[in-house]
Amino acid sequence: MAIDVIVNDTSCLIDLRKGGILTTALLLPFRFVVALPLVAAELNDFDETDWEDLCGRGLEIVDLDGAQVQCAMRLKSQFPGLSVYGCFSLAIVQTTPNSMLLTGDRLHRTSAVEVGVKVHGVLWVSDQIEQARLISFADLADALERLDADPLVFLPDDEITKRIARLRKKSKGR
């Protein structure tokens, strides 16, 4: 299945921003969307100017229709540990063809897999940025190092270390 739409959850938007690669990610050949309830309730660190800039770069804020809200409520019953906002994102993926969920939350990931939804995280985005050569290998390595150093960002140590080493090697032309 080809991916056309990436539905973002709170954690990935925040982490991509912390790494300094959120606007770069929006250059990838996907339609990036975020559920309106997340914008209103969970992404308080983003101000109106941030949203204007991100939307100007292609991020879409989408509201859920009635069927998607019903889907989210069914998901909340199925996965009571998932936040209602996580359920909103998951419902958008379930009802949008050729879409995937972008999340760093473990429960959100396992729930997505359980309902048959394709799911990736920040490291997948960094791989896409690397393959598309949207920024230098050194700059992408710097971004991953910022994420690795942040105690509130939870990425697999072995995977981020491998990527940083590979990008440093590529940046030196070896």
Residue, then its C-alpha position, 0 to 999 in steps of 0.5 A: m500500500a502506498i502512503d499518501v497521508i500521514v496522520n500525526d499525533t502529538s508526540c511526533l509533532i513535538d519531537l520533530r519540532k524539538g529536533g528542528i526538522l518539522t518544517t523539513a518533514l513537511l517537504l516530504p511527498f505526503r499529505f500531513v494532517v493533524a486532528l483539530p482536537l489535538v491542536a486545540a487541547e494537546l499542542n499548547d506549545f504551538d502558538e497561532t504564528d506556529w500554526e499559520d507557518l506550519c499550515g502555510r507549509g502544508l500541514e492540514i488541520v482536519d476536523l472529524d466528521g460524525a462517522q470518525v467521531q463514532c469510530a474514535m469512541r469505539l476505539k476508546s472502548q476497545f483501548p481504554g488506556l488510549s487518550v481520546y485524542g489518540c483515538f481521534s488520530l487513529a480514527i482518521v487513519q482508519t477512515t482515510p485511504n492510503s494513510m498511516l499513523l505517525t506516533g511515538d507513543r507505545l500504546h498508540r503504536t500497539s493499538a494501531v497495529e492491532v487494528g491493522v493500521k500502518v504506523h511509524g515514528v520520528l526515526w522513519v521520518s528521519d529516514q525519509i528526509e535522509q533518502a530525499r536528501l532534504i537537508s545535509f547528512a550533518d544537519l540531520a545527524d545534529a537533529l537526531e543528536r538533539l532528540d537523543a539528548d532530550p530526556l523527554v524524547f523516547l527513541p530506541d537508543d540502538e536505532i538512533t545511535k546507528r542512524i547518527a553514526r551512519l549520517r556522520k560517516k556519510s557527511k564525511g564522504r566515507 
